[in-house]
Amino acid sequence: MNRLLLSGSLLQRNAPRYTPAGLQALDLVIQHQSEVEQAGQPRQVSLEIKALAIGDITAKLAAMPLGSEARFAGFLASARNGRGWLFHVTEVEPVA
């Protein structure tokens, strides 16, 4: 199963574009910070991940102010250039 759930803030959002199939797409950067336990020890985790949203969800993400906290869900795939990963966001739930 390839499913990623990540809480974080919307750090960057590029201008909307369209896929060759005519679907609206948004390139994003999501920032996450938390503390997790690893091998019985607390560990601070901080990351920025490139993300992509395609289709109807783009309207919801386009309306979110930068810096908004949310829970993002989707899947990981190889980036277009084959270097690294890209988080494909399929669901977003703003956190109040």
N, CA, C and O of each residue as an XYZ file, in Angstrom:
384
protein
N       0.843     -1.173      0.000
C       0.000      0.000      0.000
C       0.889      1.237      0.000
O       1.891      1.276      0.715
N       0.545      2.228     -0.775
C       1.275      3.486     -0.875
C       0.325      4.594     -0.442
O      -0.450      5.107     -1.249
N       0.389      4.958      0.833
C      -0.506      5.978      1.393
C       0.301      6.804      2.371
O       0.959      6.256      3.255
N       0.257      8.118      2.220
C       0.987      9.011      3.103
C       0.005      9.972      3.752
O      -0.803     10.601      3.069
N       0.079     10.083      5.084
C      -0.688     11.056      5.858
C       0.322     11.966      6.517
O       1.244     11.487      7.178
N       0.170     13.274      6.352
C       1.155     14.215      6.858
C       0.458     15.478      7.331
O      -0.327     16.078      6.597
N       0.750     15.879      8.563
C       0.263     17.169      9.028
C       1.353     18.186      8.762
O       2.539     17.869      8.853
N       0.962     19.394      8.437
C       1.959     20.412      8.155
C       1.316     21.699      7.713
O       0.101     21.876      7.802
N       2.154     22.593      7.236
C       1.651     23.885      6.763
C       1.977     24.041      5.282
O       2.972     23.517      4.780
N       1.113     24.771      4.608
C       1.284     25.043      3.189
C       2.329     26.154      3.064
O       2.036     27.322      3.320
N       3.532     25.787      2.673
C       4.657     26.713      2.644
C       4.741     27.472      1.325
O       5.048     28.664      1.309
N       4.469     26.785      0.222
C       4.600     27.409     -1.101
C       3.560     26.827     -2.038
O       3.216     25.648     -1.959
N       3.062     27.681     -2.932
C       2.088     27.232     -3.934
C       2.385     27.982     -5.226
O       2.355     29.212     -5.248
N       2.670     27.260     -6.294
C       2.928     27.888     -7.586
C       1.609     28.230     -8.273
O       0.536     27.836     -7.817
N       1.706     28.957     -9.357
C       0.517     29.311    -10.138
C      -0.103     28.036    -10.707
O       0.610     27.086    -11.031
N      -1.428     28.018    -10.827
C      -2.084     26.840    -11.410
C      -1.591     26.605    -12.843
O      -1.268     27.542    -13.573
N      -1.546     25.338    -13.212
C      -1.201     24.944    -14.572
C      -2.141     23.818    -14.973
O      -2.968     23.385    -14.171
N      -2.022     23.346    -16.195
C      -2.893     22.274    -16.675
C      -2.065     21.107    -17.201
O      -1.036     21.300    -17.849
N      -2.530     19.897    -16.912
C      -1.877     18.685    -17.411
C      -2.219     18.536    -18.894
O      -3.132     19.202    -19.382
N      -1.500     17.671    -19.621
C      -1.861     17.415    -21.025
C      -3.307     16.917    -21.180
O      -3.916     17.090    -22.236
N      -3.849     16.302    -20.127
C      -5.242     15.820    -20.177
C      -6.245     16.936    -19.879
O      -7.454     16.708    -19.908
N      -5.746     18.144    -19.592
C      -6.640     19.273    -19.346
C      -7.070     19.442    -17.897
O      -7.962     20.243    -17.616
N      -6.460     18.711    -16.971
C      -6.801     18.828    -15.551
C      -5.934     19.903    -14.905
O      -4.751     20.033    -15.218
N      -6.535     20.669    -14.002
C      -5.767     21.688    -13.298
C      -4.794     21.022    -12.327
O      -5.131     20.030    -11.681
N      -3.580     21.579    -12.231
C      -2.550     21.041    -11.344
C      -1.913     22.182    -10.556
O      -1.762     23.294    -11.064
N      -1.540     21.890     -9.306
C      -0.847     22.843     -8.446
C       0.403     22.188     -7.886
O       0.340     21.099     -7.317
N       1.535     22.853     -8.048
C       2.772     22.414     -7.415
C       2.871     23.111     -6.065
O       2.664     24.321     -5.966
N       3.187     22.342     -5.024
C       3.181     22.836     -3.652
C       4.465     22.440     -2.934
O       5.203     21.561     -3.379
N       4.712     23.115     -1.807
C       5.709     22.666     -0.849
C       5.014     22.657      0.509
O       4.399     23.646      0.908
N       5.117     21.546      1.205
C       4.505     21.376      2.527
C       5.625     21.257      3.549
O       6.604     20.542      3.337
N       5.469     21.968      4.662
C       6.458     21.924      5.736
C       5.856     21.173      6.922
O       4.709     21.406      7.304
N       6.650     20.269      7.498
C       6.192     19.471      8.642
C       7.223     19.570      9.756
O       8.427     19.525      9.505
N       6.737     19.709     11.007
C       7.594     19.671     12.184
C       6.870     18.897     13.275
O       5.685     19.114     13.532
N       7.605     17.987     13.914
C       7.005     17.221     15.001
C       8.101     16.572     15.829
O       9.288     16.671     15.517
N       7.669     15.906     16.892
C       8.574     15.085     17.688
C       8.046     13.664     17.655
O       6.866     13.426     17.915
N       8.921     12.720     17.336
C       8.554     11.311     17.288
C       9.489     10.539     18.204
O      10.503     11.062     18.665
N       9.133      9.293     18.460
C       9.996      8.437     19.270
C      10.662      7.422     18.355
O       9.997      6.765     17.555
N      11.971      7.299     18.477
C      12.730      6.329     17.695
C      13.705      5.630     18.624
O      14.519      6.278     19.283
N      13.622      4.314     18.676
C      14.478      3.499     19.547
C      14.388      3.971     20.994
O      15.389      4.003     21.710
N      13.169      4.339     21.420
C      12.945      4.754     22.793
C      13.400      6.164     23.123
O      13.351      6.573     24.283
N      13.843      6.914     22.120
C      14.333      8.269     22.353
C      13.511      9.267     21.541
O      13.103      8.969     20.418
N      13.267     10.457     22.110
C      12.553     11.475     21.333
C      13.444     12.036     20.227
O      14.655     12.176     20.398
N      12.836     12.348     19.110
C      13.585     12.904     17.973
C      12.766     14.013     17.337
O      11.581     13.831     17.055
N      13.387     15.156     17.112
C      12.743     16.261     16.411
C      12.812     15.995     14.909
O      13.872     15.667     14.376
N      11.676     16.139     14.235
C      11.615     15.918     12.793
C      11.142     17.203     12.136
O      10.130     17.779     12.535
N      11.869     17.643     11.139
C      11.503     18.836     10.384
C      11.816     18.557      8.921
O      12.922     18.129      8.592
N      10.843     18.799      8.039
C      11.078     18.540      6.624
C      10.207     19.427      5.762
O       9.168     19.932      6.187
N      10.663     19.597      4.547
C       9.870     20.230      3.501
C       9.772     19.214      2.377
O      10.774     18.617      1.984
N       8.559     19.017      1.858
C       8.360     18.022      0.808
C       7.623     18.661     -0.362
O       6.643     19.384     -0.182
N       8.117     18.377     -1.565
C       7.438     18.852     -2.769
C       6.180     18.018     -2.954
O       6.171     16.808     -2.728
N       5.121     18.697     -3.370
C       3.842     18.011     -3.523
C       3.150     18.489     -4.801
O       3.481     19.538     -5.354
N       2.193     17.700     -5.249
C       1.422     17.988     -6.449
C      -0.030     17.628     -6.189
O      -0.331     16.563     -5.648
N      -0.915     18.513     -6.572
C      -2.352     18.239     -6.501
C      -2.917     18.368     -7.911
O      -2.556     19.285     -8.649
N      -3.797     17.454     -8.280
C      -4.396     17.453     -9.617
C      -5.906     17.287     -9.485
O      -6.386     16.484     -8.685
N      -6.645     18.053    -10.279
C      -8.097     17.902    -10.335
C      -8.836     18.791     -9.354
O      -8.390     19.895     -9.042
N      -9.977     18.298     -8.866
C     -10.893     19.086     -8.036
C     -10.257     19.628     -6.757
O     -10.626     20.711     -6.304
N      -9.314     18.901     -6.170
C      -8.708     19.324     -4.906
C      -7.912     20.617     -5.058
O      -7.645     21.289     -4.062
N      -7.527     20.980     -6.282
C      -6.730     22.185     -6.482
C      -7.487     23.440     -6.047
O      -6.867     24.391     -5.571
N      -8.797     23.463     -6.199
C      -9.582     24.635     -5.786
C      -9.481     24.844     -4.282
O      -9.337     25.976     -3.821
N      -9.555     23.773     -3.524
C      -9.456     23.852     -2.065
C      -8.066     24.345     -1.641
O      -7.941     25.179     -0.744
N      -7.037     23.823     -2.290
C      -5.669     24.220     -1.958
C      -5.362     25.647     -2.414
O      -4.616     26.363     -1.747
N      -5.928     26.059     -3.537
C      -5.712     27.422     -4.034
C      -6.340     28.453     -3.100
O      -5.865     29.585     -3.015
N      -7.405     28.067     -2.402
C      -8.091     28.983     -1.488
C      -7.430     29.062     -0.111
O      -7.718     29.980      0.657
N      -6.550     28.115      0.211
C      -5.887     28.107      1.522
C      -4.795     29.166      1.567
O      -3.965     29.228      0.660
N      -4.777     30.003      2.606
C      -3.679     30.966      2.734
C      -2.356     30.232      2.997
O      -2.332     29.194      3.659
N      -1.264     30.784      2.472
C       0.047     30.210      2.771
C       0.259     30.245      4.275
O      -0.142     31.200      4.941
N       0.880     29.217      4.806
C       1.087     29.098      6.248
C      -0.032     28.356      6.954
O       0.082     28.057      8.143
N      -1.120     28.050      6.238
C      -2.245     27.326      6.832
C      -1.829     25.931      7.259
O      -1.118     25.233      6.535
N      -2.281     25.529      8.449
C      -2.044     24.173      8.945
C      -3.135     23.252      8.410
O      -4.306     23.628      8.349
N      -2.736     22.044      8.024
C      -3.703     21.092      7.484
C      -3.162     19.674      7.631
O      -1.988     19.454      7.929
N      -4.064     18.727      7.411
C      -3.684     17.315      7.295
C      -3.802     16.965      5.814
O      -4.859     17.132      5.205
N      -2.716     16.485      5.257
C      -2.652     16.147      3.846
C      -2.581     14.630      3.713
O      -1.909     13.962      4.499
N      -3.274     14.091      2.720
C      -3.240     12.654      2.457
C      -3.026     12.442      0.968
O      -3.445     13.251      0.141
N      -2.367     11.339      0.645
C      -2.132     11.018     -0.756
C      -1.156      9.867     -0.880
O      -1.167      8.941     -0.069
N      -0.308      9.928     -1.902
C       0.644      8.850     -2.154
C       1.963      9.432     -2.654
O       2.018     10.577     -3.104
N       3.020      8.632     -2.570
C       4.340      9.023     -3.058
C       4.596      8.393     -4.420
O       4.231      7.244     -4.671
N       5.232      9.169     -5.291
C       5.657      8.662     -6.598
C       6.992      9.310     -6.933
O       7.374     10.307     -6.321
N       7.691      8.753     -7.892
C       8.940      9.356     -8.347
C       8.644     10.704     -8.980
O       7.615     10.889     -9.631
N       9.557     11.640     -8.780
C       9.429     12.937     -9.439
C       9.572     12.740    -10.940
O      10.107     11.730    -11.396
N       9.092     13.708    -11.698
C       9.103     13.596    -13.152
C      10.501     13.344    -13.719
O      10.663     12.596    -14.683
N      11.499     13.973    -13.115
C      12.872     13.805    -13.608
C      13.522     12.525    -13.072
O      14.685     12.248    -13.367
N      12.774     11.749    -12.285
C      13.287     10.497    -11.748
C      14.198     10.668    -10.540
O      14.764      9.692    -10.048
N      14.343     11.899    -10.059
C      15.208     12.179     -8.918
C      14.342     12.583     -7.735
O      13.724     13.648     -7.739
N      14.305     11.742     -6.743
C      13.541     12.054     -5.539
C      12.089     11.630     -5.644
O      11.674     10.935     -6.572
N      11.331     12.084     -4.642
C       9.917     11.720     -4.546
C       9.047     12.945     -4.687
O       9.494     14.078     -4.508
N       7.794     12.692     -5.011
C       6.784     13.732     -5.097
C       5.546     13.225     -4.368
O       5.055     12.132     -4.648
N       5.052     14.019     -3.440
C       3.850     13.689     -2.671
C       2.640     14.150     -3.474
O       2.432     15.351     -3.650
N       1.850     13.213     -3.956
C       0.630     13.529     -4.704
C      -0.512     13.662     -3.692
O      -0.962     12.668     -3.122
N      -0.969     14.877     -3.477
C      -2.015     15.156     -2.494
C      -3.374     14.878     -3.119
O      -3.726     15.438     -4.158
N      -4.133     13.997     -2.461
C      -5.485     13.661     -2.944
C      -6.574     14.109     -1.985
O      -7.748     14.150     -2.352
N      -6.188     14.448     -0.743
C      -7.141     14.919      0.274
C      -6.458     15.961      1.138
O      -5.258     15.866      1.398
N      -7.215     16.956      1.585
C      -6.687     17.949      2.513
C      -7.793     18.335      3.491
O      -8.943     18.543      3.105
N      -7.419     18.425      4.760
C      -8.356     18.816      5.817
C      -7.705     19.931      6.629
O      -6.800     19.668      7.422
N      -8.157     21.183      6.440
C      -7.579     22.281      7.219
C      -7.751     22.051      8.722
O      -8.752     21.488      9.167
N      -6.764     22.494      9.490
C      -6.801     22.398     10.943
C      -7.070     23.792     11.485
O      -6.348     24.739     11.174
N      -8.108     23.908     12.294
C      -8.479     25.230     12.833
C      -7.605     25.627     13.992
O      -7.783     26.706     14.558
